[in-house]
Amino acid sequence: MNQLVRSTLLGSLLLISLAPHLGLAQDTRSDASTDSVAGTAPGNSSSDFSSGTVPPGQAGWRSNFFDEVDGQLDMSNLLAKGGFIPMPIIITEPAVDDGLGMAAYFVENPPPGSDLPPTRTILGGAVTGNGSWGGGIMRSGSFAGGRWLHDVAAATGLAVLDFHPGNRDLALRYNNDIDYIGVKTRYRFGDSGFSLGPSLRWRRNDINLDTEDQFPRIEELAERKIELVSLGVAGHFDNRDNPLTPTRGLNVVAEFQRFDEAIGSDADFNTASLFGAWFHSRDQWTFAAMADAQVASEDAPFFMQPDINIRGLARNRYTGDEVLSSEIEIRRQLTPRWAAVGFGGYGRAFGNDDADAATWGGGVRYRIARKLGLDVGLDYAVGPEEEVAYIQFGHAWGMQMD
């Protein structure tokens, strides 16, 4: 899905992008009910949580919130049960003045020992401080004996965002009423880690913006509804040891979309993206790097332009027809539960309005679900214009990784 659309649908598409990784904790590579999932940090195997009797007071409801081995706060048992799980949405994105929401997460677990992924359904919505709101539903799973994966999503919302023409300090605020439907399916090539398949997306955008005729490319889209329909193809490779908080492996996602009047689109243009994230661990250290290249043809609507997406920058601050985002991250495991991270980012928008930005920061992580390898935490990032705090659920690159 185009990164800018993920921004503009705010809470709903944030939910759609992030929450599915919850279900992947019970993915096909191992049995989520065991410690064989790479849930412990590098150098901290499950033996770090020495086996023993259940700590006193761990029976009943407490077993859903505290680990039966070390007695610490832990959500593994609750998340592994399936059924309905309520999840708060906490948005710390400065572009929308932060926000809150709620989601309902339903999961249908595959039979024990099966290599099928779980079937996930997510329903939720959020509001933000600048008047934006969004709501959506997403369902994903498999069919044909697990050989095919599918994702279906629908969302609606109002996005109130700033656009910076020419990547200048000048900000034009616009309202974008959005309706979205997307369908994607991929064929899995055995246990190779590769999958490939088509996608179909439809979205309706109603732009409200007055530029007093200073920016024709923007003004021509204002005060009218525009429907965008695309056919695309996506290829994926994934051999990470854990899809939630990886410590080893590679994740690559490549996608091409064609928007064309022949299939009902009001505009003809192309978008393409290539994302890669690499993880390597040694002793108590994990080293990671990511690069994300996004391209949109020159006739793409301004709100479909990619933007630099790194910690420390407000979304939509630097845009262009060609954009590269990159980050490196170093993680040090302090205890079996706690870790510290440091990171640095660099992004560049290419074209007539060249712009670049560098950021840096650090944070802490807590292993909230030991059996599933899920961390939560807080990052503090310093950018060229502001300092931003982020609440992390899983890895910080979770919305880009598949």
Secondary structure, DSSP 4 states (H G I P E B T S, - for coil): --HHHHHHTHHHHHHHHHTHHHHGGG-TTS-TTSTTSS-SPTT--GGGS---PPPTT-SGGGGGTB-TTT--B--HHHHHT-EEEEEEEEE--GGGT-EEEEEEEEEEPPPTT--PPPEEEEEEEEEETTS-EEEEEEEEEEETTTTEEEEEEEEEEEEEEEE-GGG-S--EEEEEEEEEEEEEEEEE-TTSSEEEEEEEEEEEEEEE---TTS-HHHHTTTTSEEEEEEEEEEEEEE--S-SSS-SSEEEEEEEEEEE-GGGT-SS-EEEEEEEEEEEEEETTEEEEEEEEEEEE-TTS-GGGS-B---TTS-TTSSB-SEEEEEEEEEEEE-SSSEEEEEEEEEEEEESTT-EEEEEEEEEEEEEEETTTTEEEEEEEEE-SS-EEEEEEES-TTTTT--
